[in-house]
Structure formats: structure tokens, C-alpha cells
């Protein structure tokens, strides 16, 4: 058997993700994980996040505590900037807290 064109493992994984249309789901998981890392690691408030979702540039977070919601409301722009910095591009356009 003769190999025509070999691919690196990174190229093979990227092709599989594209074929399977997993890119959007992986991006959502990554953004939600970064939200948890930022709020738990820096603010110690991540345990109050009941649900997170990301769609069309908007990260929506449902919080269990109105006190935490009020506290985070003043820091949303800084958190959004940090999320985008860690992602390496401007993906998160807005954060909504409910």
C-alpha cells in the first residue's frame, strides 16, 4: 500500500471536526468553560451559575443569586474582554445575565 498524501494528527482532527460539524458545539463548550474559570478563579462566584449558553455572539448565564448578578453586572465588560483575549479573537459580543 502506497501513501499518497499524509496528514498530521492536527490536520486529521480539524478535518473530522469540520466534517462532523462539531465546531460550534466545541466553541460553546470552550466559552462556557472559560466563563467558569473566570468566575470561579477570580471572583469565586461560579458556583452560582445555574446555566450557560452561547449563540450568535451572546453568552447567556442564568444565576441563582441576585446578589451575584448585581455584583457581576458591573464587571461584564471586563469579563467579556478577558474571554475574548483568552479565545484569541472577538467572539463574545455580549453577556446577558438572568
Buried (B, 14 or more C-beta within 10 A) or exposed (E): EEEEEEEEEEEEEEEEEEEEEEEEEEEBEBBBEBBBBBBBEEBEBBEBBEEBEBEEEEBBBBBEBEEBBEBBEEBBEEBBEBBBEEBEEEBBEEBEBE
